[in-house]
Every structure is written in structure tokens, then in C-alpha cells.
Amino acid sequence: MQAKTLNSEIPEHLLWQRFKEGDSQAFGQIARKHYRILFNYSTKFTKDRELIKDCIQDLFLELWERRENLSSTPVVTIYLLKSIRNNLLKKIRKEKSRNDNEDFDTELSFSDGISIESSIIEGEIFQENEHHIRKLLSQLPKRQQEIIFLKFYNSFSNEEIADIMEMNRQSVANLLYRAITHLKVNWFTVARLLLILLIR
């Protein structure tokens, strides 16, 4: 007799509840569904792919071991992104302290080269200006890069970004405004496109 499989369309909060109750299929579905976004998000902080894989694996192992004590969460993706961000920061700090005695910048180093999906900036404009967009974004302060990535690459709201980055909503709005202003000063076309997306 074949094991019963879960419906792939089941709402996330129900999957999470079943996972908390010890349903291994629900846990596997959560892991498969979110692995890519967790990996892609992590690559914005470090280029060490093995460290990223270890961090994601540790996160899911920890979740399974602590499943009965986890709180209910209506937005699983945000919960996981917030968790991987914190875990990755701890691991990077630990590696830094192990390798040398230099002070580690408490602001997570957000790597250059944020990619913007072609669905954000469509057609010829994107094709012609993608290189310039990447270059301008790489010049932004680290937190502004991260906010731009979450806002325009993953379509999170300011409130959701604040939750992931453990900031208040107004701080997110302020940093987003500064990022857009920087882009506007350096390249009006990019800023205009991002502002259009921002007010949608």
C-alpha cells in the first residue's frame, strides 16, 4: 500500500501545523518548497556555498528537533528567512573569530551583484541596462542592498522586511527611500522604474 502524499496546494500554515505535529511529509514539503529561496538569499551574504548548505541543513534539523515547541506562524517563508539570516550571521562571526582576532563588522556583509529578475524591469530597458543596475545596486550600503533584494526580488512588504531584518517598519521605509534617492541621483531611469514598482 502506497503512503499517502500531501496535496501540494495545501496552505502553508496548515503544512506548518502538521509539521509541528510530527508529519514528516509536511516537513519535507516545507523544506523542498523553501530551499531555493533560502539558498539564494544566503548567497547575498557569503559566497561560501558549503557554509550556506550547512547552515540550511542545520536550520531544518533544529526545526525538526524543536518542532513541538515552535510557535505557530502564518507566514512560513518570512520565519525561515529570518531564521537563516540569524543563523548565517552567527556562523560567519564564529568563522571570523576562529580565523583571526580582528573585529567583525556587526552588520552582515551583503555581497555585491544583486540580480533583478527580468519580470521587474521588462524588455529592452532591462536588457540594455542590467549591467548598470547591478553596478549601481552594488554601490549601496549593505542594508539598503538587502532591502532592495527583499522588496523587488521577492516582493516582500515593508512590514515583512522589518520582521525578517528585525527592524521597525519606519527604518525600512527610510532606508528604502535613501536607496531610491541614491539611484535617482546616479541614474534617473532605474529610480523611476523602482519607484513605479514601489507604489503599485
C-alpha positions in Angstrom: 0.0 0.0 0.0 1.4 3.3 -1.0 2.0 6.1 1.6 -0.5 8.9 1.4 1.0 12.0 -0.1 0.2 15.6 0.8 -1.6 17.9 -1.6 1.0 20.4 -2.9 -1.7 23.1 -2.8 -2.2 22.8 1.0 -1.9 26.3 2.7 1.5 27.0 4.4 0.0 27.5 7.8 -1.6 24.0 7.7 1.6 22.4 6.5 3.4 24.1 9.4 0.8 22.8 11.8 1.1 19.3 10.5 4.9 19.5 10.7 4.7 20.6 14.3 2.6 17.5 15.0 5.3 15.3 13.6 4.2 14.8 10.0 7.5 14.1 8.1 5.9 14.6 4.7 4.8 18.1 5.7 8.3 18.8 6.9 9.8 17.5 3.7 7.4 19.6 1.6 8.3 22.8 3.6 12.0 22.1 3.1 11.7 21.5 -0.6 9.5 24.5 -1.2 11.8 26.9 0.6 15.3 25.5 0.0 15.9 27.6 -3.2 14.8 31.0 -1.7 16.8 30.3 1.4 19.9 29.4 -0.6 19.5 32.4 -3.0 19.0 34.8 -0.1 22.1 33.4 1.7 24.3 33.8 -1.3 23.8 37.6 -0.9 25.7 37.4 2.3 28.5 34.9 1.5 29.9 33.1 -1.5 30.8 30.1 0.6 28.3 27.6 -0.8 29.2 24.8 1.6 28.7 27.1 4.5 25.3 28.0 3.1 24.3 24.4 2.7 25.5 23.5 6.2 23.5 26.5 7.6 20.3 25.5 5.8 20.7 21.8 6.9 21.3 22.9 10.5 18.3 25.1 10.4 15.9 22.3 9.2 17.4 19.8 11.7 16.9 22.3 14.5 13.3 22.9 13.4 12.6 19.2 13.4 14.1 18.7 16.8 12.2 21.7 18.3 9.0 21.3 16.3 6.8 20.7 19.3 7.9 23.9 21.0 7.7 26.1 17.9 5.1 28.8 17.8 2.5 28.9 15.0 3.5 31.2 12.2 1.1 32.5 9.5 4.0 33.3 7.0 6.4 30.4 6.9 8.7 32.0 4.3 9.4 35.1 6.5 10.0 32.9 9.5 12.6 30.8 7.7 14.3 33.8 6.1 14.6 35.5 9.4 16.0 32.3 10.9 18.5 31.6 8.2 19.7 35.2 8.4 20.4 35.0 12.1 22.0 31.5 11.9 24.2 32.6 9.0 25.3 35.7 10.8 26.3 33.6 13.8 28.2 31.2 11.7 30.1 33.9 9.8 31.0 35.6 13.1 32.2 32.3 14.5 34.4 31.7 11.4 35.8 35.2 11.6 36.7 34.8 15.2 38.3 31.4 14.6 40.4 32.6 11.7 41.7 35.9 13.1 41.3 38.3 16.0 40.1 41.2 14.0 36.8 42.8 15.0 33.9 41.6 12.8 31.5 44.2 11.4 28.2 43.6 13.2 26.4 44.5 10.0 26.1 41.4 7.9 28.2 41.8 4.7 25.8 41.8 1.9 27.6 40.8 -1.2 27.7 42.7 -4.5 25.9 41.6 -7.6 22.2 41.6 -6.6 20.3 40.2 -9.5 17.0 41.7 -10.6 14.5 39.4 -12.3 13.6 40.4 -15.9 10.0 40.5 -14.7 10.8 43.6 -12.7 12.3 45.6 -15.5 10.9 44.2 -18.7 12.0 44.1 -22.3 14.7 46.2 -23.9 15.1 48.5 -21.0 16.2 45.6 -18.8 18.4 44.0 -21.4 20.2 47.3 -22.2 20.7 48.5 -18.6 21.0 45.3 -16.5 24.8 45.8 -16.1 24.3 49.4 -14.9 21.6 48.3 -12.5 23.9 45.8 -10.9 26.7 48.3 -10.7 24.6 50.9 -9.0 23.0 48.5 -6.6 26.4 47.2 -5.5 27.3 50.8 -4.5 24.5 50.9 -2.0 25.2 50.3 1.8 24.8 46.7 2.8 21.4 47.1 4.5 20.0 49.1 1.6 21.1 46.3 -0.8 19.4 43.7 1.3 16.1 45.7 1.5 16.2 46.2 -2.3 16.7 42.5 -2.7 13.8 41.6 -0.4 11.5 44.3 -1.8 11.9 43.9 -5.5 13.4 40.4 -6.0 11.0 38.7 -3.5 8.1 41.2 -3.4 8.0 41.5 0.4 6.2 44.3 2.0 7.9 46.9 4.3 6.4 45.2 7.3 7.6 41.8 6.3 11.1 43.1 5.6 11.1 44.7 9.0 10.3 41.3 10.5 13.0 39.5 8.6 15.7 42.1 9.3 14.5 42.8 12.9 14.0 46.5 12.3 11.0 48.7 12.7 8.9 49.5 9.7 9.8 53.2 9.6 13.5 52.3 9.5 12.9 50.0 6.5 10.9 52.8 4.7 13.7 55.3 5.5 16.5 53.0 4.1 14.4 52.2 1.1 13.9 55.9 0.4 17.6 56.5 0.7 18.4 53.7 -1.7 15.9 55.0 -4.3 17.2 58.5 -3.8 20.8 57.3 -4.4 19.7 55.5 -7.6 17.8 58.6 -8.7 20.8 60.8 -8.3 23.0 58.4 -10.2 20.6 57.1 -12.8 17.1 58.5 -13.2 15.8 55.7 -15.3 16.5 53.0 -12.7 15.0 55.0 -9.9 11.9 55.7 -11.9 11.3 52.0 -12.6 11.8 51.1 -9.0 9.5 53.8 -7.8 6.8 52.6 -10.1 7.1 49.2 -8.6 7.2 50.7 -5.1 3.8 52.4 -5.4 2.0 49.5 -7.0 
